[in-house]
């Protein structure tokens, strides 16, 4: 899978970060904002706590 771009708001709100995330290689990949150069780590897996069941989804709605 190629590098991906993810947009997230910044604290200063002058732009949305446009993350270019390195290929998965280990537990985390480094993302670099294409606008300002800020870097951030992104985890390459979802823990069991990151998932909700269909029933939990129905209850939350």
PyMOL commands that place a pseudoatom at each C-alpha (Angstrom):
pseudoatom trace, name=CA, resn=UNK, resi=1, chain=A, elem=C, hetatm=0, pos=[0.000, 0.000, 0.000]
pseudoatom trace, name=CA, resn=UNK, resi=2, chain=A, elem=C, hetatm=0, pos=[1.375, 3.427, -0.915]
pseudoatom trace, name=CA, resn=UNK, resi=3, chain=A, elem=C, hetatm=0, pos=[1.794, 6.398, 1.386]
pseudoatom trace, name=CA, resn=UNK, resi=4, chain=A, elem=C, hetatm=0, pos=[-1.528, 7.786, 2.523]
pseudoatom trace, name=CA, resn=UNK, resi=5, chain=A, elem=C, hetatm=0, pos=[-2.683, 11.340, 3.190]
pseudoatom trace, name=CA, resn=UNK, resi=6, chain=A, elem=C, hetatm=0, pos=[-4.864, 12.095, 6.209]
pseudoatom trace, name=CA, resn=UNK, resi=7, chain=A, elem=C, hetatm=0, pos=[-6.214, 15.546, 7.089]
pseudoatom trace, name=CA, resn=UNK, resi=8, chain=A, elem=C, hetatm=0, pos=[-6.550, 16.674, 10.718]
pseudoatom trace, name=CA, resn=UNK, resi=9, chain=A, elem=C, hetatm=0, pos=[-7.121, 20.135, 12.206]
pseudoatom trace, name=CA, resn=UNK, resi=10, chain=A, elem=C, hetatm=0, pos=[-4.220, 21.897, 13.925]
pseudoatom trace, name=CA, resn=UNK, resi=11, chain=A, elem=C, hetatm=0, pos=[-4.243, 23.705, 17.248]
pseudoatom trace, name=CA, resn=UNK, resi=12, chain=A, elem=C, hetatm=0, pos=[-3.549, 27.025, 15.544]
pseudoatom trace, name=CA, resn=UNK, resi=13, chain=A, elem=C, hetatm=0, pos=[-6.319, 26.365, 12.976]
pseudoatom trace, name=CA, resn=UNK, resi=14, chain=A, elem=C, hetatm=0, pos=[-4.349, 28.042, 10.172]
pseudoatom trace, name=CA, resn=UNK, resi=15, chain=A, elem=C, hetatm=0, pos=[-4.430, 24.851, 8.105]
pseudoatom trace, name=CA, resn=UNK, resi=16, chain=A, elem=C, hetatm=0, pos=[-5.409, 21.212, 8.206]
pseudoatom trace, name=CA, resn=UNK, resi=17, chain=A, elem=C, hetatm=0, pos=[-2.453, 18.863, 8.459]
pseudoatom trace, name=CA, resn=UNK, resi=18, chain=A, elem=C, hetatm=0, pos=[-2.128, 16.821, 5.278]
pseudoatom trace, name=CA, resn=UNK, resi=19, chain=A, elem=C, hetatm=0, pos=[-0.242, 13.776, 6.540]
pseudoatom trace, name=CA, resn=UNK, resi=20, chain=A, elem=C, hetatm=0, pos=[1.981, 11.770, 4.249]
pseudoatom trace, name=CA, resn=UNK, resi=21, chain=A, elem=C, hetatm=0, pos=[2.433, 8.537, 6.197]
pseudoatom trace, name=CA, resn=UNK, resi=22, chain=A, elem=C, hetatm=0, pos=[5.388, 6.228, 5.595]
pseudoatom trace, name=CA, resn=UNK, resi=23, chain=A, elem=C, hetatm=0, pos=[4.830, 2.596, 4.633]
pseudoatom trace, name=CA, resn=UNK, resi=24, chain=A, elem=C, hetatm=0, pos=[4.023, 0.325, 7.607]
pseudoatom trace, name=CA, resn=UNK, resi=25, chain=A, elem=C, hetatm=0, pos=[7.250, -1.008, 9.087]
pseudoatom trace, name=CA, resn=UNK, resi=26, chain=A, elem=C, hetatm=0, pos=[6.854, -2.070, 12.703]
pseudoatom trace, name=CA, resn=UNK, resi=27, chain=A, elem=C, hetatm=0, pos=[4.308, -0.869, 15.266]
pseudoatom trace, name=CA, resn=UNK, resi=28, chain=A, elem=C, hetatm=0, pos=[4.267, 2.789, 14.105]
pseudoatom trace, name=CA, resn=UNK, resi=29, chain=A, elem=C, hetatm=0, pos=[4.841, 4.807, 10.954]
pseudoatom trace, name=CA, resn=UNK, resi=30, chain=A, elem=C, hetatm=0, pos=[5.990, 8.417, 10.805]
pseudoatom trace, name=CA, resn=UNK, resi=31, chain=A, elem=C, hetatm=0, pos=[3.674, 10.943, 9.199]
pseudoatom trace, name=CA, resn=UNK, resi=32, chain=A, elem=C, hetatm=0, pos=[4.906, 14.307, 7.916]
pseudoatom trace, name=CA, resn=UNK, resi=33, chain=A, elem=C, hetatm=0, pos=[2.567, 17.202, 7.182]
pseudoatom trace, name=CA, resn=UNK, resi=34, chain=A, elem=C, hetatm=0, pos=[2.920, 18.253, 3.545]
pseudoatom trace, name=CA, resn=UNK, resi=35, chain=A, elem=C, hetatm=0, pos=[1.989, 21.839, 4.510]
pseudoatom trace, name=CA, resn=UNK, resi=36, chain=A, elem=C, hetatm=0, pos=[4.149, 22.664, 7.556]
pseudoatom trace, name=CA, resn=UNK, resi=37, chain=A, elem=C, hetatm=0, pos=[6.536, 19.698, 7.973]
pseudoatom trace, name=CA, resn=UNK, resi=38, chain=A, elem=C, hetatm=0, pos=[5.259, 18.695, 11.441]
pseudoatom trace, name=CA, resn=UNK, resi=39, chain=A, elem=C, hetatm=0, pos=[5.814, 15.008, 12.188]
pseudoatom trace, name=CA, resn=UNK, resi=40, chain=A, elem=C, hetatm=0, pos=[3.643, 12.572, 14.123]
pseudoatom trace, name=CA, resn=UNK, resi=41, chain=A, elem=C, hetatm=0, pos=[3.632, 8.838, 14.828]
pseudoatom trace, name=CA, resn=UNK, resi=42, chain=A, elem=C, hetatm=0, pos=[0.686, 6.759, 13.610]
pseudoatom trace, name=CA, resn=UNK, resi=43, chain=A, elem=C, hetatm=0, pos=[0.137, 3.253, 14.963]
pseudoatom trace, name=CA, resn=UNK, resi=44, chain=A, elem=C, hetatm=0, pos=[-0.090, 0.488, 12.372]
pseudoatom trace, name=CA, resn=UNK, resi=45, chain=A, elem=C, hetatm=0, pos=[-2.681, -1.619, 14.176]
pseudoatom trace, name=CA, resn=UNK, resi=46, chain=A, elem=C, hetatm=0, pos=[-5.994, -1.330, 15.963]
pseudoatom trace, name=CA, resn=UNK, resi=47, chain=A, elem=C, hetatm=0, pos=[-6.280, -2.760, 19.443]
pseudoatom trace, name=CA, resn=UNK, resi=48, chain=A, elem=C, hetatm=0, pos=[-9.345, -4.710, 20.512]
pseudoatom trace, name=CA, resn=UNK, resi=49, chain=A, elem=C, hetatm=0, pos=[-10.515, -1.566, 22.320]
pseudoatom trace, name=CA, resn=UNK, resi=50, chain=A, elem=C, hetatm=0, pos=[-10.702, 0.318, 18.981]
pseudoatom trace, name=CA, resn=UNK, resi=51, chain=A, elem=C, hetatm=0, pos=[-13.575, -1.856, 17.804]
pseudoatom trace, name=CA, resn=UNK, resi=52, chain=A, elem=C, hetatm=0, pos=[-17.210, -1.847, 18.877]
pseudoatom trace, name=CA, resn=UNK, resi=53, chain=A, elem=C, hetatm=0, pos=[-19.713, -4.574, 18.167]
pseudoatom trace, name=CA, resn=UNK, resi=54, chain=A, elem=C, hetatm=0, pos=[-22.854, -4.038, 16.109]
pseudoatom trace, name=CA, resn=UNK, resi=55, chain=A, elem=C, hetatm=0, pos=[-24.853, -4.202, 19.332]
pseudoatom trace, name=CA, resn=UNK, resi=56, chain=A, elem=C, hetatm=0, pos=[-22.699, -1.488, 20.952]
pseudoatom trace, name=CA, resn=UNK, resi=57, chain=A, elem=C, hetatm=0, pos=[-23.134, 0.607, 17.806]
pseudoatom trace, name=CA, resn=UNK, resi=58, chain=A, elem=C, hetatm=0, pos=[-26.955, 0.234, 17.990]
pseudoatom trace, name=CA, resn=UNK, resi=59, chain=A, elem=C, hetatm=0, pos=[-26.983, 1.155, 21.696]
pseudoatom trace, name=CA, resn=UNK, resi=60, chain=A, elem=C, hetatm=0, pos=[-24.841, 4.261, 21.070]
pseudoatom trace, name=CA, resn=UNK, resi=61, chain=A, elem=C, hetatm=0, pos=[-27.227, 5.461, 18.322]
for i in range(1, 61): cmd.bond("trace and resi %d" % i, "trace and resi %d" % (i + 1))
show_as sticks, trace
zoom trace
